[in-house]
Amino acid sequence: MISDYVKGKQKFNYPVSIQHGIMLHRAIDAFTDSHDTTRHIKKYFQPRYRLYAGAFTDIVYDYFLANDPAYFPNEEQLMKFTERCYSLLQQEQAWLGPVFGKMFPYMRSQDWMYHYRFHSGIKKSFEGLRRRALYIPETESAMEIFRTHESDMLPYCHDFFESVKKFSIHTLSQLEQS
C-alpha cells in the first residue's frame, strides 16, 4: 500500500519484510504495465487520456478483482478481506509515512477497497486520479468508456489475475530467499 509513496532508496529505511513488500509492489507494477491485457485495456482510454490510460486501467482492475467470484465469492468475503487489510495497516501505522498516513483514515472510514466493487466506487477513484493529475480535465468520459467496454474488458482480466497471482507468488518467494 505504501510503495507508491516510498521513493527510491527510502525503502531501506524500513524493516526487511516491508522492503520486500515494496519491491513486490514495484515488480507487480512492472509486470502489469508490460502485460498484454494491460496494453489491450489501455487502448480504450488512450485516445482521450493518453499517458494516464494506465492509471485508469489499474482502477478498472480493482473493480474486476473486487467482483471476481474466484477471489471473492460474495460481498461478505470481500468485506472480510478489506477489514483485515485495514486492520493490518492500522497495526503498522508507524510505517505508513506522512502522505499515506494522512490518507489512510479516509480510506478506511469510507471503505475505498470494498467500494471498488461498484461503479460509484470506480467513479470516485477516477475523480481522485483527476485531482492528483495535472492533465486530466474530467473523468466523465472515462466512466463512459468503462461502461461502454466493461463486458469487453472482463475476459482479459480473468487471465491477467491468474498470471499476476503466479508472478507474485514466485517473486515473493525469490525475495524471501534473498
N, C-alpha and C positions, 0 to 999 in steps of 0.2 A: 504493500500500500504506500510506503514512503519512498520507494525507489525514484519516482519522478521528481522528488524534492531533494534528493541527495545528489549533489553534483560531483563528478569526477572522483578524486581521491578522498573526498569526505567520507566515503564508505568505510575507510579504515578507522574512523572514529567510533565505529560500532562493534559490538561483540561478533565473533566469527559466525554465529548462527544467523545474525541479522545481515552480515556481509553476504552470506550465501543466499539469503532471500533477495537481496538487492541484485546480486549477479544473476540469479534465476529470473527475476523480473526482466532484467535487461536482455537476457538471452531469449526469453519468450517474446519480448517486443521485436527483436531482430528476426526471429523465426516467423512471427506473424506478418511483419512487413514484407518478407520475401515469399510468403506463401501464395500459391495460385488463387486460392479462394479470396484472399485479401485484394489481390490485383483485380479480380473479377468484380467484387462488390464496389471497390473504389471507382470503377468506371461509371457507375450510376451517379456518383457525386462529383466527379472531376469536372464535367463541363461548367458547373455552377460554382464549385468551391475549390477547385484546383488543388493546391498543396494541403488543404485541410480535409481532403477526401478520406485520408487515412484515419484522422481523428473521428470523423463521422462513422466510418466503418467499425472502429473499436467500440463505439457506443451501440451500434447495431449488434455486434457480437454479444454485448452484455444482455441485450433484450432476448436474443435467441437462446443464450445459455440459461437465463432465468426461466425460460419457458420450455426447456428441453426435458421431456419426461425421463430420458435416460439418466439425467443427473438429479432432477427434482420432480419425482413422480406426481407431486401435488403441491399446492401452495404452502401447506404446513411444513413440508420438508425444506422448502426454500426459506421460510421464516426461521426455522430452527438453525439453518446454516448461517443466515445473516446475523442472528442473535449471537451465535457462537463467535463469528468473526468480530463483531463489535465488542464482545466480552474480552476476547484475546487482545484486541487493540487497547482496550481500557487498561488491562493488566500491564501492558508495555508502554503506557502513556509517556513515560520519561524519554522514550526513544523516538517519539513521533516527529519531533522537530517543530520549529515555530510555525511554519506555513500549514502543514498537515494538522498539527496540534490545534490550531485555531479552527480549522475546517471540520475536524472530527466530531465535535459536539453537534453540529448542524447535520452532518451526515447521519449520525446515529439517531438524533431526535426525529428527523424527517424520513429515516429509514430508506436512504437512497438505494441501497443494494436490493432490497425487496422490491422497490418500486420500478426497477428496471424491467420488471415483468409486464408493465403496462405501457401503452403508447404515451400516456401522460408523463410517465417517468422518463421515457426517452426524449420527449419534447423538452422537459426541464433540463436534461443533460445537454441537449443540443443548445439550449439557451445559455447554459453555464459555459459551454465552449465559446459561444459568441462573445460573452462578457470578457473572457480571458484573451481572446484573439484580436489581433489588430485589424484584420482584413475580412471579417465576416460581418456584413451589414445586417443580415437577417437569417433566420433559420426556418421560416415557414416553408420555403422551397425544399429544404432538406427533409422536413416532415412529409411533404407531398411526395418527394422522391421515394422515401421509405415506404409510405403507404402504397404507392403505385407498384413497387417492385418487391414488396415483402415476400410474397409467395415464390418469386423467382430466386430470391436470396437464400431462402430456407434450406434447400437441399445441399447447397455448398457448405453451409455452416455445420451440418452433421459430420461431414467428412473432416472439416477443419478441427472440430472439437476432439475427435479421436486422435488425429495426428498431433495436435498440440499437447494432448494429455500424455501420449507416449514420449514425445520430445521432453516434456517437463520431468517425467519420472526418470528418464535416462540422464538428463542434465543435472538434476538434483543429486542423483547417485554419484555422478562424476565429481561434483562439488564437495560432497561429503567425504569422498576418498582422497581429496587433495589436501 
